[in-house]
Amino acid sequence: MTAGSQQEREALLAALLATGLGNRRAFQEVYQMTSAKLFGICLRICGERQTAEDVLQEIYLTIWRRAPSFEPSRGSPVAWLATIARNRALDWRRANHRPALETLPDHIGRSAGEPADTALLADQSLLEEEVDTRLRDCMEELDGRPRAAIRAAFLDGLTYSELARREAVPLATMKSTIRRALLRLRDCLSDDA
């Protein structure tokens, strides 16, 4: 882990905790540090730039209201924020009866004038590569069905109901499968930390 990334995590944690105390400047910092990532989640799930922007606005209203309930001992700020973003985007998709998006073309989310090069800085790239490797290794430890369910739910944006229908299993079974898989992933990732 690089010193810069650790400082960024600490800065986000401090800003989120201060936001929970009603500090508007800290809330602006949370937005500046996380809006690109959360927008990416929204765009991937919603599939439309304007909709993703609208959902993102709702997400930050939710973050403002729920920041006092954030508990650092239960997970990282990025994971907490990403969960809120994912859930709001899925709520929008369900409310608007939109099917899951399998994949988005590369040009979605980028205007014609924006450069295609979105490469990370070297330290960010190394950190993300380390995290990706750890997550990939832990995912490989899961059995085939739970691994596929996790990928479909969290990477493809399918709802539990859509997954249950696709796999022809009861909704409760799919929820249990995913919950157990997430618990195994959490244990695996915390063992490696």
N, C-alpha and C positions, 0 to 999 in steps of 0.2 A: 504494500500500500504506500502510495506517495504522500509526502507531507501536505501537498496542495489539496489532494482529495480528502484527507482527514480534516483539514481546516475547513473545506467546503461543507462537509457533513456537520461539523460542529457549528458552523455559521447557520446552516439551515435549521438545525435543532434549536439553537438559541432564538432564531427569528420565529420559529413556529411556537415555541413556548411563550415568547413575548406577545405574539399574536393572540394567544389564549388569554392573555391579560388585557386585551383590548388595544394594544399598541398598533396604530395604523401604519406607522413607518416600517415596523417589523413585517406587517402583512404585505407591504409593497416589496420588501426584500424577498419574502417567500415567493411572491408572484414572479419576480425577476429571476430567481434561481430555478424555478420549476415549470414555468408556463410552457416552454418549448417541449419538454418531456410530456406533460399532461395533454398538451394539444395533439401530440403524436398519438397518444392512446385514443383520444376522442376521434381523430381522423381515421385511424385504423378501424375502429368499431362502427362509426357512423357512416364513413365513406364519402361524406360531402363536406367541403371546406366550410361553407357558411354554417351548416348545422354544427360542425365540430366547434366553431367559434362560439356559437350560442350555448352549447352544452358546457364549454369551458367557463363561460361567465357564470353559469349556474353552479359549477363545481367550486369556483372561488367564493361564491356566496355561502355554499355549504361549509367550506373550509373555515371561513370567518366565524360562522355560527358554532362549528364543532371543535374548533381549536382548543377551547378550554378542556375538552375531554381527552385530548391526545396524551397518551402515557408512553414515555420513552422506553420504559421497561418492557413493553409489549411488542416493540418492533421499531424499525427505523422510520424516520419521517418520510423518506421517499416511498417506502412501501405503503405507509398509511395514506399518503396523498394519491398514489397510483391506484390504490383500492377504491378510493372515493371516485376518482376519474372513471375507472372501469365501470363501476356500478352505475354511475349517472349516465354514461354513454349507453350501457345496456338497457337501462330504464327507458331512455329515449327510443332506442330501437324497438323495444317491446311495445311501448305506447303507440308507436307509429307503424306497427305491424311490418317491420322491415326484416327480410331474411338476413341471415349471417353472410358476411362478406368473406369469401374464401381468400382472395388476395386482391390488393389494389395495384393498379398499374403504377410504375415508377413516377409518372408525371403528376399524380394526384398529390395535392398538398404543396405544390410548388408552382408559382406563377411563371409565365414565359420568361420574365426578366431575371429570375433568380438563378444563381449558378447551381449546377448539379453537384458540385463538390461540397459535401457536407462532412468532410473528414474531421475526426476528433483530434485534439491536441495529443501529443505522444503520451503524456502521463494519463490522460483520460482514457486513451485507447488501451493502455496496458492494464489499467484497473478494470475496465469493462471486460477485457479478454480474460482476466483472472476470475471475475465473477461469473462470466459465461461458462468458463471451463468447469468451475465448481458446480454450477447449476446443472450443466449437461451431465456431469459424472453422477450427480445425485438422481437426476431423471432416469439415467440408464439403470439404476438400482431398482426402480419401480417395475412391476410386472407390466406386460404389454397393454392391457385394457386400461388400468389407471393412468399410465403414462399418456396414452392416446387421449383420454378424457381431459387430463390437465392441459395438454397442448391445445385441444379444441376449445376448451373454455377460456383459457387465459391468453392464448396466442391468436386464435382465430375469432374469438369473441362470441362463441356460441353460448346460449343460455343453458342452464341445467335441463330445462324442459326440452329444448331442441336436441340436446345430447341424448336424453332418455328416449325420445322418439326415434332418433337415428339408430340407437343401439337396441331398440325394442326391449327396454327394461323399465320398471316402474320408476317414477321420479324420485321417490325416497331412496331407492337403490343407487341411482346415479349420484344423488347428493352424498350418500354415505361413502361411495367409492371415492369421490373427489375429496371429501373431508379426510378420510384415512390417508389418501395419497399426499395431501398437503401436510398432514402431521408428520408423515415419514420424510418428506422433503425438508421440513423445518428441522427435524432432528438431525438429518444428514448434514444440512448446511451449518447447524450450530456445532456439530462435532468437528467440522473442518476449520471453524473460526479460530 
